[in-house]
Amino acid sequence: MIPGAVLGWDMGAALAMARALGVPPLAMAELLPVIEAVMVSKLNEQMDQSHGGKTG
């Protein structure tokens, strides 16, 4: 845990949500890690900018 940073998703919850939406397991295995990496990066970037960090 790092204060003020997102490290990752709750993959159990993400898998359960995908399953509930009918997403095939193979698609979940292929797509969720990639989507998670992009979302974590963008969330941390937004948090950094909103707290006076890098601009751009």
C-alpha positions as a Python dict, from the first residue, in 0.01 Angstrom:
ca = {
    (1, 'M'): (0, 0, 0),
    (2, 'I'): (126, 343, -96),
    (3, 'P'): (-63, 647, 41),
    (4, 'G'): (-209, 852, -242),
    (5, 'A'): (-157, 586, -511),
    (6, 'V'): (-361, 313, -676),
    (7, 'L'): (-169, -15, -700),
    (8, 'G'): (-427, -236, -864),
    (9, 'W'): (-779, -362, -877),
    (10, 'D'): (-958, -616, -663),
    (11, 'M'): (-931, -887, -929),
    (12, 'G'): (-1183, -1108, -749),
    (13, 'A'): (-1443, -834, -782),
    (14, 'A'): (-1343, -760, -1143),
    (15, 'L'): (-1371, -1128, -1236),
    (16, 'A'): (-1708, -1159, -1061),
    (17, 'M'): (-1840, -853, -1242),
    (18, 'A'): (-1718, -983, -1579),
    (19, 'R'): (-1871, -1324, -1507),
    (20, 'A'): (-2203, -1160, -1414),
    (21, 'L'): (-2195, -968, -1742),
    (22, 'G'): (-2138, -1291, -1935),
    (23, 'V'): (-1781, -1216, -2046),
    (24, 'P'): (-1609, -1540, -2153),
    (25, 'P'): (-1332, -1655, -1913),
    (26, 'L'): (-1066, -1650, -2187),
    (27, 'A'): (-1151, -1288, -2267),
    (28, 'M'): (-1130, -1200, -1896),
    (29, 'A'): (-787, -1361, -1867),
    (30, 'E'): (-659, -1175, -2172),
    (31, 'L'): (-817, -833, -2122),
    (32, 'L'): (-847, -761, -1749),
    (33, 'P'): (-471, -735, -1676),
    (34, 'V'): (-422, -498, -1970),
    (35, 'I'): (-723, -284, -1876),
    (36, 'E'): (-612, -278, -1512),
    (37, 'A'): (-261, -159, -1603),
    (38, 'V'): (-393, 130, -1812),
    (39, 'M'): (-655, 232, -1555),
    (40, 'V'): (-406, 225, -1265),
    (41, 'S'): (-160, 434, -1464),
    (42, 'K'): (-423, 692, -1562),
    (43, 'L'): (-572, 713, -1211),
    (44, 'N'): (-231, 772, -1056),
    (45, 'E'): (-151, 1031, -1324),
    (46, 'Q'): (-477, 1217, -1250),
    (47, 'M'): (-418, 1204, -874),
    (48, 'D'): (-65, 1333, -917),
    (49, 'Q'): (-186, 1625, -1129),
    (50, 'S'): (-465, 1713, -887),
    (51, 'H'): (-214, 1723, -599),
    (52, 'G'): (27, 1962, -770),
    (53, 'G'): (255, 1705, -927),
    (54, 'K'): (374, 1696, -1285),
    (55, 'T'): (175, 1896, -1540),
    (56, 'G'): (142, 1737, -1874),
}
